[in-house]
Amino acid sequence: MADQNLKPELFELDNGTMKVIITNLGCTITSLFVPGKDGKLADVVLGFDSVEPYLKRLAPFFGCIVGRVANRIKDGKFTLDGVEYALPINKPPNSLHGGHNGFDKVVWEVAEHKKGENASITFKYHSRDGEEGYPGNVSVTATYTLISSTAMRLDMEAVPENKATPINLAQHTYWNLAWPQLREYT
């Protein structure tokens, strides 16, 4: 589980051409500003300007990392190595995106934050055995990097520590490419 002393914060990566704002609450991308043909920046993701709406759970997985398992687990049950596990049902009749308190709902630790041309931020989270019904401890890292003037990369790694466990991470950004003012950007 995350350190209970960690507080949700917003962090910015800016390479002079594009800018991304990410919160350590669920490693959530709240804004991604990219240049259009005219050079003006526009935000191309759906998100909120502060962490409060995310804390109030008003965002249906906007921009976050979901896990331990992305998508639905039928009836909230799975069998692994002959043992049946029961997960919390948060989208009846299934368990969705890691459960009630999946990776998107926890505050991750900032392990590293680099500024400059190849700005990056690395988050880490330690999921304990039994968390949301899943077996085993898992160490998870997620690194967002601005790799060029107009490209961003996400590297995710989840390492089981002591038991077999299902892992299927996903980044769940909602893209906002339909607004008329954004048509010149895409």
C-alpha positions in Angstrom: 0.0 0.0 0.0 1.1 3.6 -0.6 2.7 5.6 2.2 -0.2 7.1 4.1 1.8 10.4 4.4 1.9 10.9 0.7 -0.4 13.7 -0.6 -1.9 14.0 -4.1 0.0 16.7 -6.0 0.3 17.9 -9.6 3.6 17.7 -11.4 4.6 19.3 -14.7 6.8 18.0 -17.5 7.7 20.7 -20.1 10.3 20.5 -22.9 9.6 23.9 -24.3 7.3 22.6 -27.1 4.8 20.4 -25.3 3.6 20.2 -21.7 2.0 17.4 -19.6 0.5 17.7 -16.1 0.3 14.5 -14.1 -0.9 13.8 -10.5 0.6 11.1 -8.3 -3.0 10.1 -7.5 -3.2 7.1 -9.9 -0.4 8.4 -12.1 -3.1 10.4 -13.8 -2.5 12.6 -16.8 -4.7 15.7 -16.2 -3.6 17.8 -19.2 -1.5 17.3 -22.3 -0.7 20.5 -24.2 0.6 20.0 -27.8 1.3 22.6 -30.4 -1.0 23.0 -33.4 0.0 24.1 -36.9 -0.1 27.7 -35.7 2.2 26.9 -32.8 -0.4 27.5 -30.1 -0.8 24.9 -27.4 -4.1 23.0 -26.9 -5.0 20.5 -24.2 -5.9 17.2 -26.0 -7.0 15.1 -23.0 -10.0 15.1 -20.8 -9.1 15.9 -17.2 -9.6 18.3 -14.3 -7.4 21.3 -13.3 -6.9 20.2 -9.7 -6.8 16.9 -7.8 -10.0 17.5 -5.9 -12.4 16.0 -8.5 -10.2 12.9 -8.6 -10.3 12.6 -4.8 -14.1 12.9 -5.0 -14.0 10.1 -7.6 -15.8 12.2 -10.2 -13.5 11.0 -13.0 -14.4 7.6 -14.5 -10.8 6.5 -14.9 -9.8 9.7 -16.7 -6.1 9.6 -17.6 -5.0 7.1 -14.9 -3.1 3.9 -14.7 -5.5 1.0 -13.9 -4.6 -2.2 -12.3 -3.7 -4.7 -10.9 -5.8 -5.9 -13.8 -7.3 -3.6 -16.4 -10.8 -4.5 -17.7 -13.4 -6.8 -16.2 -12.9 -9.9 -14.2 -16.1 -11.9 -14.6 -18.1 -12.2 -11.4 -15.0 -10.9 -9.5 -13.5 -14.4 -9.4 -10.4 -16.1 -10.8 -8.5 -19.3 -10.1 -4.7 -19.3 -10.0 -2.6 -22.3 -9.1 -5.7 -24.2 -7.9 -6.8 -21.4 -5.5 -10.0 -19.4 -6.2 -9.8 -15.7 -5.4 -12.7 -13.3 -4.8 -12.4 -9.7 -5.7 -14.6 -6.7 -4.8 -17.5 -6.2 -7.2 -17.3 -2.5 -8.2 -19.2 -2.8 -11.6 -21.8 -5.5 -11.0 -21.5 -8.3 -11.6 -17.8 -7.9 -12.2 -14.6 -6.4 -10.8 -13.4 -3.6 -13.0 -9.9 -2.0 -13.3 -8.5 -3.4 -10.1 -11.5 -2.9 -7.8 -12.8 -0.1 -5.5 -9.3 1.0 -4.6 -7.3 0.0 -7.7 -4.0 1.6 -8.7 -5.9 4.6 -10.1 -7.2 5.5 -6.5 -3.9 5.3 -4.6 -1.2 8.0 -4.2 2.1 6.9 -5.8 5.5 7.9 -4.6 7.6 10.2 -6.9 10.9 8.3 -7.3 12.4 10.8 -9.8 11.5 14.0 -11.5 13.8 15.4 -14.2 13.3 18.7 -16.0 14.6 19.9 -19.4 14.5 18.6 -23.0 13.8 15.0 -22.0 11.7 15.8 -19.0 10.5 12.7 -17.1 8.8 11.6 -13.9 8.9 8.2 -12.4 6.3 7.0 -10.0 6.4 3.9 -7.8 3.8 1.9 -5.9 4.0 -1.2 -3.7 0.9 -3.3 -3.8 0.6 -5.7 -0.8 -0.6 -9.3 -0.7 -4.4 -9.3 -0.4 -4.9 -5.8 -1.7 -8.2 -5.7 -3.5 -8.3 -9.5 -3.2 -5.2 -10.1 -5.3 -2.4 -12.5 -4.1 1.2 -11.5 -3.6 3.2 -8.3 -3.2 3.9 -6.4 -6.4 6.3 -3.5 -7.0 5.1 -1.2 -9.8 6.8 1.7 -11.6 5.6 4.1 -14.2 7.8 6.6 -16.1 6.4 9.3 -18.3 9.1 10.9 -20.6 8.8 13.7 -23.2 11.0 12.0 -25.8 10.9 14.6 -28.5 9.4 18.0 -29.1 6.0 16.4 -29.7 6.1 12.8 -28.3 5.7 11.3 -24.9 6.5 7.7 -23.8 5.1 5.7 -20.9 7.2 2.8 -19.5 5.4 0.6 -17.0 6.8 -2.3 -15.1 5.1 -4.6 -12.5 7.2 -7.2 -10.6 5.6 -9.9 -8.5 7.7 -10.4 -5.4 6.5 -13.5 -3.6 3.5 -15.2 -5.3 2.1 -15.6 -8.8 -0.5 -13.0 -9.5 -2.4 -11.6 -12.5 -1.1 -8.3 -13.7 -2.5 -6.3 -16.7 -1.8 -2.6 -16.4 -3.3 0.0 -18.7 -3.1 3.7 -19.2 -6.6 5.0 -19.5 -6.4 8.5 -21.0 -9.6 9.9 -22.6 -8.5 11.9 -25.7 -10.2 15.2 -26.6 -9.8 15.5 -30.3 -13.3 16.5 -31.3 -13.6 20.1 -30.3 -13.8 22.4 -33.3 -10.8 24.5 -32.1 -8.7 21.3 -32.0 -9.3 20.2 -35.6 -6.3 22.2 -36.8 -4.1 20.3 -34.3 -4.8 16.8 -35.4 
